[in-house]
Amino acid sequence: MTVDRILPTEEACELLDLTRELADGELAQADDFERRGQFPREIIRTLGRAGLLGLPYPEADGGAGQPYEVYLQVLEILAGRWLAVAEAVSVHTLACYPVYAHGSERQRKLLPDMLGGDLLGAYALSEPQGGSDAAALTTRATHDGTGWVVDGTKAWITHAGQADFYNVFCRTGGPGAGGISCLLADAGTPGLHPQKPERTMGLRSSAPAQLVFENMHLDGERLIGGENSGFRIAMEALDAGRLGIGACAVGLAQAAVDYAAAYAKERIQFGKPIASFQGIGFMLADMATQVSAARALVLAAARLKDAGRPFSIEAAKAKLFATDVAMKVTTDAVQVLGGYGYTGDYPVERWFREAKVLQIVEGTNQIQRMVISRSLTA
């Protein structure tokens, strides 16, 4: 099914047409890559050459100058074909933010290669013990007279071992959020050791991994923003990143609705297509309605961001609702297919496994509920 979209410009319409063309061609190998657990670096590089890795950033910096509402609909289309690739685009876009918004003049010279996809980024914030309490991170960077020496461990890092650059959030001051800085590290820096990928339920072609820093030396010019201003940078980036995950959830859920509806029209039981039975028909109606509602919430938050208005709370609502919808809709899609839905021969099985992670990444949905509830009671 083609989603009926209202887009701001003819250029945006052409961009989404290009995205569908690329998705239908380049992303058709999803099952093979997922089965092998192989990261699709060349496919992501191809998307970068097509201009899809810098969409919401200004053209003067090497981006495409697109509104966030357009960028998110590109993510949605990609996610409907292959979630790992859509998440990779979302994470890379997030990873470009610190240099774009807070980088020095010298650091910002890297933006054309970052936004063009020649340099793939990663966002190293989470730690094994820290979990959702990012302000409690323990990875430490100390002055050595010429720069910084970094020691510690990061966990659940998308693109670990694949990225060309890492935003490393580390403690340079006292405890809590006020003692954290952001450093930019190249992949080949001595002392930076990516570990083997985690054995994940889904997203096996882009499984996260730990990063271990052992006496990693970075020049002083690698500090992004001011010393001890890293936590603010991290939270700014995550506000927008949550919208990216919300859009990925919408795309995944839409794919599940489309597939389940098509299957229900063709599957004959008791002499009729199962779509004609009210139990299945009403389930499909609820699935489609929930996806439309999730899309509307994600795009409403994006339009606030595009208008320069506060959007943090609306981003939390959108991420929360859209990812919960993705989990429910993919679960229902498996149910529509019955036993076939439980096998790897049908894509709904993979989508079901992938949907779960969206409720966890970029701030768990429990954290989103905390953010929203505090805004109501502050």
LINHU-V432413 format. One record per residue. N is the residue number from 0. RES is the residue in three letters. OMEGA is omega as a letter, one per 40 degrees, with the letter a starting at -180 (none if undefined). D_LAST is the distance of its C-alpha to the last C-alpha in Angstrom with 2 decimals. Layout:
n->N res->RES omega->OMEGA d_last->D_LAST
n->N res->RES omega->OMEGA d_last->D_LAST
//
This chain:
n->0 res->MET omega->i d_last->42.86
n->1 res->THR omega->i d_last->41.86
n->2 res->VAL omega->i d_last->38.33
n->3 res->ASP omega->a d_last->38.50
n->4 res->ARG omega->i d_last->36.33
n->5 res->ILE omega->a d_last->35.56
n->6 res->LEU omega->a d_last->35.79
n->7 res->PRO omega->a d_last->35.45
n->8 res->THR omega->i d_last->38.89
n->9 res->GLU omega->i d_last->42.28
n->10 res->GLU omega->i d_last->41.73
n->11 res->ALA omega->i d_last->38.75
n->12 res->CYS omega->i d_last->41.01
n->13 res->GLU omega->i d_last->43.63
n->14 res->LEU omega->i d_last->41.16
n->15 res->LEU omega->i d_last->40.12
n->16 res->ASP omega->i d_last->43.84
n->17 res->LEU omega->a d_last->44.52
n->18 res->THR omega->i d_last->41.75
n->19 res->ARG omega->i d_last->43.28
n->20 res->GLU omega->i d_last->46.68
n->21 res->LEU omega->a d_last->45.57
n->22 res->ALA omega->a d_last->43.68
n->23 res->ASP omega->a d_last->46.73
n->24 res->GLY omega->a d_last->49.01
n->25 res->GLU omega->a d_last->47.33
n->26 res->LEU omega->a d_last->44.96
n->27 res->ALA omega->a d_last->47.63
n->28 res->GLN omega->a d_last->48.22
n->29 res->ALA omega->a d_last->44.90
n->30 res->ASP omega->i d_last->46.51
n->31 res->ASP omega->a d_last->49.08
n->32 res->PHE omega->i d_last->46.60
n->33 res->GLU omega->a d_last->44.29
n->34 res->ARG omega->a d_last->47.33
n->35 res->ARG omega->a d_last->48.44
n->36 res->GLY omega->a d_last->45.01
n->37 res->GLN omega->a d_last->45.94
n->38 res->PHE omega->a d_last->43.47
n->39 res->PRO omega->a d_last->44.36
n->40 res->ARG omega->a d_last->44.38
n->41 res->GLU omega->i d_last->47.08
n->42 res->ILE omega->i d_last->45.39
n->43 res->ILE omega->i d_last->42.20
n->44 res->ARG omega->i d_last->44.42
n->45 res->THR omega->i d_last->46.00
n->46 res->LEU omega->i d_last->42.66
n->47 res->GLY omega->i d_last->42.04
n->48 res->ARG omega->i d_last->45.40
n->49 res->ALA omega->i d_last->44.48
n->50 res->GLY omega->a d_last->41.45
n->51 res->LEU omega->a d_last->38.76
n->52 res->LEU omega->i d_last->37.17
n->53 res->GLY omega->a d_last->35.90
n->54 res->LEU omega->a d_last->35.01
n->55 res->PRO omega->a d_last->31.75
n->56 res->TYR omega->a d_last->33.04
n->57 res->PRO omega->i d_last->35.20
n->58 res->GLU omega->a d_last->38.92
n->59 res->ALA omega->i d_last->39.64
n->60 res->ASP omega->a d_last->38.19
n->61 res->GLY omega->i d_last->40.04
n->62 res->GLY omega->a d_last->37.54
n->63 res->ALA omega->i d_last->38.02
n->64 res->GLY omega->a d_last->35.59
n->65 res->GLN omega->i d_last->34.24
n->66 res->PRO omega->a d_last->30.96
n->67 res->TYR omega->a d_last->28.42
n->68 res->GLU omega->i d_last->29.01
n->69 res->VAL omega->i d_last->32.66
n->70 res->TYR omega->a d_last->32.14
n->71 res->LEU omega->i d_last->30.04
n->72 res->GLN omega->i d_last->32.84
n->73 res->VAL omega->i d_last->35.30
n->74 res->LEU omega->a d_last->33.37
n->75 res->GLU omega->i d_last->33.39
n->76 res->ILE omega->i d_last->37.17
n->77 res->LEU omega->a d_last->37.75
n->78 res->ALA omega->i d_last->35.68
n->79 res->GLY omega->i d_last->37.76
n->80 res->ARG omega->a d_last->40.81
n->81 res->TRP omega->a d_last->39.67
n->82 res->LEU omega->a d_last->36.13
n->83 res->ALA omega->i d_last->37.04
n->84 res->VAL omega->i d_last->38.11
n->85 res->ALA omega->i d_last->35.07
n->86 res->GLU omega->i d_last->32.79
n->87 res->ALA omega->i d_last->35.04
n->88 res->VAL omega->a d_last->34.60
n->89 res->SER omega->a d_last->30.79
n->90 res->VAL omega->i d_last->30.73
n->91 res->HIS omega->i d_last->33.26
n->92 res->THR omega->i d_last->31.29
n->93 res->LEU omega->a d_last->28.26
n->94 res->ALA omega->i d_last->30.63
n->95 res->CYS omega->a d_last->31.95
n->96 res->TYR omega->a d_last->28.62
n->97 res->PRO omega->i d_last->28.58
n->98 res->VAL omega->a d_last->32.10
n->99 res->TYR omega->a d_last->31.54
n->100 res->ALA omega->a d_last->28.38
n->101 res->HIS omega->a d_last->29.03
n->102 res->GLY omega->i d_last->32.67
n->103 res->SER omega->i d_last->35.47
n->104 res->GLU omega->a d_last->38.33
n->105 res->ARG omega->i d_last->40.42
n->106 res->GLN omega->a d_last->37.82
n->107 res->ARG omega->i d_last->37.26
n->108 res->LYS omega->i d_last->40.98
n->109 res->LEU omega->a d_last->40.22
n->110 res->LEU omega->i d_last->38.12
n->111 res->PRO omega->i d_last->41.13
n->112 res->ASP omega->i d_last->42.17
n->113 res->MET omega->a d_last->38.65
n->114 res->LEU omega->i d_last->37.94
n->115 res->GLY omega->i d_last->41.49
n->116 res->GLY omega->i d_last->41.20
n->117 res->ASP omega->i d_last->43.85
n->118 res->LEU omega->i d_last->41.27
n->119 res->LEU omega->a d_last->38.96
n->120 res->GLY omega->i d_last->35.65
n->121 res->ALA omega->a d_last->33.52
n->122 res->TYR omega->a d_last->30.05
n->123 res->ALA omega->i d_last->30.30
n->124 res->LEU omega->a d_last->26.87
n->125 res->SER omega->i d_last->26.89
n->126 res->GLU omega->a d_last->28.91
n->127 res->PRO omega->a d_last->30.72
n->128 res->GLN omega->a d_last->28.72
n->129 res->GLY omega->a d_last->25.36
n->130 res->GLY omega->a d_last->24.56
n->131 res->SER omega->a d_last->20.94
n->132 res->ASP omega->a d_last->20.19
n->133 res->ALA omega->a d_last->21.46
n->134 res->ALA omega->a d_last->20.50
n->135 res->ALA omega->a d_last->23.04
n->136 res->LEU omega->a d_last->25.95
n->137 res->THR omega->i d_last->29.28
n->138 res->THR omega->a d_last->31.58
n->139 res->ARG omega->i d_last->32.77
n->140 res->ALA omega->a d_last->34.43
n->141 res->THR omega->i d_last->36.57
n->142 res->HIS omega->i d_last->38.65
n->143 res->ASP omega->i d_last->42.37
n->144 res->GLY omega->i d_last->43.66
n->145 res->THR omega->a d_last->43.88
n->146 res->GLY omega->a d_last->40.66
n->147 res->TRP omega->i d_last->38.49
n->148 res->VAL omega->a d_last->39.51
n->149 res->VAL omega->i d_last->37.16
n->150 res->ASP omega->i d_last->37.31
n->151 res->GLY omega->a d_last->35.23
n->152 res->THR omega->i d_last->34.54
n->153 res->LYS omega->a d_last->32.28
n->154 res->ALA omega->i d_last->31.99
n->155 res->TRP omega->a d_last->31.63
n->156 res->ILE omega->i d_last->32.54
n->157 res->THR omega->a d_last->33.65
n->158 res->HIS omega->i d_last->36.89
n->159 res->ALA omega->a d_last->37.61
n->160 res->GLY omega->i d_last->41.35
n->161 res->GLN omega->a d_last->41.47
n->162 res->ALA omega->i d_last->39.38
n->163 res->ASP omega->i d_last->41.00
n->164 res->PHE omega->a d_last->38.00
n->165 res->TYR omega->i d_last->34.97
n->166 res->ASN omega->a d_last->31.68
n->167 res->VAL omega->i d_last->31.49
n->168 res->PHE omega->a d_last->28.26
n->169 res->CYS omega->a d_last->29.37
n->170 res->ARG omega->i d_last->28.69
n->171 res->THR omega->a d_last->30.32
n->172 res->GLY omega->a d_last->28.53
n->173 res->GLY omega->a d_last->26.78
n->174 res->PRO omega->i d_last->24.44
n->175 res->GLY omega->a d_last->21.05
n->176 res->ALA omega->a d_last->19.80
n->177 res->GLY omega->a d_last->21.41
n->178 res->GLY omega->a d_last->24.87
n->179 res->ILE omega->i d_last->25.31
n->180 res->SER omega->i d_last->27.67
n->181 res->CYS omega->i d_last->29.03
n->182 res->LEU omega->a d_last->32.81
n->183 res->LEU omega->a d_last->35.05
n->184 res->ALA omega->i d_last->37.81
n->185 res->ASP omega->a d_last->40.80
n->186 res->ALA omega->a d_last->41.88
n->187 res->GLY omega->a d_last->45.17
n->188 res->THR omega->i d_last->43.85
n->189 res->PRO omega->a d_last->45.75
n->190 res->GLY omega->i d_last->43.61
n->191 res->LEU omega->a d_last->41.33
n->192 res->HIS omega->i d_last->42.23
n->193 res->PRO omega->i d_last->40.84
n->194 res->GLN omega->a d_last->41.44
n->195 res->LYS omega->a d_last->42.76
n->196 res->PRO omega->i d_last->40.50
n->197 res->GLU omega->i d_last->38.70
n->198 res->ARG omega->a d_last->40.31
n->199 res->THR omega->i d_last->37.76
n->200 res->MET omega->a d_last->37.65
n->201 res->GLY omega->a d_last->37.42
n->202 res->LEU omega->a d_last->37.43
n->203 res->ARG omega->i d_last->40.53
n->204 res->SER omega->i d_last->41.75
n->205 res->SER omega->a d_last->38.67
n->206 res->ALA omega->i d_last->37.75
n->207 res->PRO omega->i d_last->35.44
n->208 res->ALA omega->i d_last->36.83
n->209 res->GLN omega->i d_last->36.15
n->210 res->LEU omega->i d_last->36.88
n->211 res->VAL omega->i d_last->38.49
n->212 res->PHE omega->i d_last->38.77
n->213 res->GLU omega->i d_last->41.69
n->214 res->ASN omega->i d_last->42.46
n->215 res->MET omega->a d_last->41.41
n->216 res->HIS omega->i d_last->42.16
n->217 res->LEU omega->i d_last->40.42
n->218 res->ASP omega->a d_last->41.42
n->219 res->GLY omega->a d_last->39.09
n->220 res->GLU omega->i d_last->38.86
n->221 res->ARG omega->i d_last->37.01
n->222 res->LEU omega->i d_last->33.73
n->223 res->ILE omega->a d_last->31.33
n->224 res->GLY omega->i d_last->29.20
n->225 res->GLY omega->i d_last->28.97
n->226 res->GLU omega->i d_last->29.30
n->227 res->ASN omega->i d_last->26.10
n->228 res->SER omega->a d_last->24.21
n->229 res->GLY omega->a d_last->24.64
n->230 res->PHE omega->i d_last->21.24
n->231 res->ARG omega->i d_last->19.79
n->232 res->ILE omega->a d_last->22.84
n->233 res->ALA omega->a d_last->22.37
n->234 res->MET omega->i d_last->18.82
n->235 res->GLU omega->a d_last->19.97
n->236 res->ALA omega->a d_last->22.91
n->237 res->LEU omega->i d_last->21.16
n->238 res->ASP omega->i d_last->18.97
n->239 res->ALA omega->a d_last->22.34
n->240 res->GLY omega->i d_last->24.05
n->241 res->ARG omega->i d_last->21.92
n->242 res->LEU omega->i d_last->23.31
n->243 res->GLY omega->i d_last->26.73
n->244 res->ILE omega->i d_last->26.39
n->245 res->GLY omega->i d_last->25.19
n->246 res->ALA omega->i d_last->28.32
n->247 res->CYS omega->i d_last->30.48
n->248 res->ALA omega->i d_last->29.29
n->249 res->VAL omega->i d_last->30.21
n->250 res->GLY omega->i d_last->33.60
n->251 res->LEU omega->a d_last->34.37
n->252 res->ALA omega->i d_last->33.50
n->253 res->GLN omega->i d_last->35.55
n->254 res->ALA omega->i d_last->38.49
n->255 res->ALA omega->i d_last->38.29
n->256 res->VAL omega->a d_last->38.30
n->257 res->ASP omega->a d_last->41.23
n->258 res->TYR omega->a d_last->43.23
n->259 res->ALA omega->i d_last->42.71
n->260 res->ALA omega->i d_last->43.68
n->261 res->ALA omega->i d_last->46.78
n->262 res->TYR omega->a d_last->47.79
n->263 res->ALA omega->i d_last->47.38
n->264 res->LYS omega->a d_last->49.71
n->265 res->GLU omega->a d_last->52.37
n->266 res->ARG omega->a d_last->52.21
n->267 res->ILE omega->i d_last->54.81
n->268 res->GLN omega->a d_last->54.71
n->269 res->PHE omega->i d_last->56.86
n->270 res->GLY omega->a d_last->58.42
n->271 res->LYS omega->i d_last->55.25
n->272 res->PRO omega->a d_last->52.45
n->273 res->ILE omega->i d_last->49.54
n->274 res->ALA omega->a d_last->47.32
n->275 res->SER omega->i d_last->49.25
n->276 res->PHE omega->a d_last->48.03
n->277 res->GLN omega->a d_last->45.06
n->278 res->GLY omega->i d_last->43.31
n->279 res->ILE omega->a d_last->43.32
n->280 res->GLY omega->i d_last->42.89
n->281 res->PHE omega->i d_last->39.75
n->282 res->MET omega->i d_last->38.31
n->283 res->LEU omega->i d_last->39.02
n->284 res->ALA omega->i d_last->37.52
n->285 res->ASP omega->i d_last->34.22
n->286 res->MET omega->a d_last->34.27
n->287 res->ALA omega->a d_last->34.95
n->288 res->THR omega->i d_last->32.28
n->289 res->GLN omega->i d_last->29.57
n->290 res->VAL omega->i d_last->30.68
n->291 res->SER omega->i d_last->30.68
n->292 res->ALA omega->i d_last->27.14
n->293 res->ALA omega->i d_last->26.01
n->294 res->ARG omega->a d_last->27.95
n->295 res->ALA omega->a d_last->26.42
n->296 res->LEU omega->i d_last->22.84
n->297 res->VAL omega->a d_last->23.89
n->298 res->LEU omega->i d_last->25.78
n->299 res->ALA omega->i d_last->23.14
n->300 res->ALA omega->i d_last->20.77
n->301 res->ALA omega->a d_last->23.86
n->302 res->ARG omega->i d_last->24.72
n->303 res->LEU omega->i d_last->21.38
n->304 res->LYS omega->a d_last->22.19
n->305 res->ASP omega->a d_last->25.74
n->306 res->ALA omega->i d_last->24.69
n->307 res->GLY omega->a d_last->22.78
n->308 res->ARG omega->i d_last->19.44
n->309 res->PRO omega->a d_last->16.10
n->310 res->PHE omega->a d_last->16.68
n->311 res->SER omega->a d_last->14.77
n->312 res->ILE omega->i d_last->12.66
n->313 res->GLU omega->i d_last->15.88
n->314 res->ALA omega->i d_last->17.89
n->315 res->ALA omega->i d_last->16.05
n->316 res->LYS omega->a d_last->16.71
n->317 res->ALA omega->i d_last->20.24
n->318 res->LYS omega->i d_last->21.04
n->319 res->LEU omega->a d_last->19.89
n->320 res->PHE omega->a d_last->21.81
n->321 res->ALA omega->a d_last->24.83
n->322 res->THR omega->i d_last->25.56
n->323 res->ASP omega->i d_last->25.30
n->324 res->VAL omega->a d_last->27.64
n->325 res->ALA omega->i d_last->29.99
n->326 res->MET omega->a d_last->30.33
n->327 res->LYS omega->a d_last->31.09
n->328 res->VAL omega->i d_last->33.38
n->329 res->THR omega->i d_last->35.40
n->330 res->THR omega->i d_last->35.79
n->331 res->ASP omega->i d_last->37.11
n->332 res->ALA omega->i d_last->39.39
n->333 res->VAL omega->a d_last->41.00
n->334 res->GLN omega->i d_last->41.55
n->335 res->VAL omega->i d_last->43.22
n->336 res->LEU omega->i d_last->45.64
n->337 res->GLY omega->a d_last->46.28
n->338 res->GLY omega->i d_last->48.24
n->339 res->TYR omega->i d_last->48.67
n->340 res->GLY omega->a d_last->44.91
n->341 res->TYR omega->a d_last->45.00
n->342 res->THR omega->i d_last->47.52
n->343 res->GLY omega->i d_last->47.23
n->344 res->ASP omega->a d_last->49.65
n->345 res->TYR omega->a d_last->46.91
n->346 res->PRO omega->a d_last->43.82
n->347 res->VAL omega->i d_last->41.33
n->348 res->GLU omega->i d_last->41.75
n->349 res->ARG omega->a d_last->40.57
n->350 res->TRP omega->i d_last->37.68
n->351 res->PHE omega->i d_last->36.52
n->352 res->ARG omega->a d_last->36.57
n->353 res->GLU omega->a d_last->34.83
n->354 res->ALA omega->a d_last->31.95
n->355 res->LYS omega->a d_last->30.64
n->356 res->VAL omega->a d_last->29.87
n->357 res->LEU omega->i d_last->27.60
n->358 res->GLN omega->a d_last->25.09
n->359 res->ILE omega->a d_last->25.15
n->360 res->VAL omega->i d_last->25.58
n->361 res->GLU omega->a d_last->23.10
n->362 res->GLY omega->a d_last->20.37
n->363 res->THR omega->i d_last->21.07
n->364 res->ASN omega->i d_last->19.71
n->365 res->GLN omega->i d_last->17.97
n->366 res->ILE omega->i d_last->16.05
n->367 res->GLN omega->i d_last->15.33
n->368 res->ARG omega->i d_last->13.94
n->369 res->MET omega->a d_last->11.60
n->370 res->VAL omega->a d_last->10.49
n->371 res->ILE omega->a d_last->10.18
n->372 res->SER omega->i d_last->8.55
n->373 res->ARG omega->i d_last->5.62
n->374 res->SER omega->a d_last->5.50
n->375 res->LEU omega->a d_last->5.94
n->376 res->THR omega->a d_last->3.81
n->377 res->ALA omega->none d_last->0.00
//
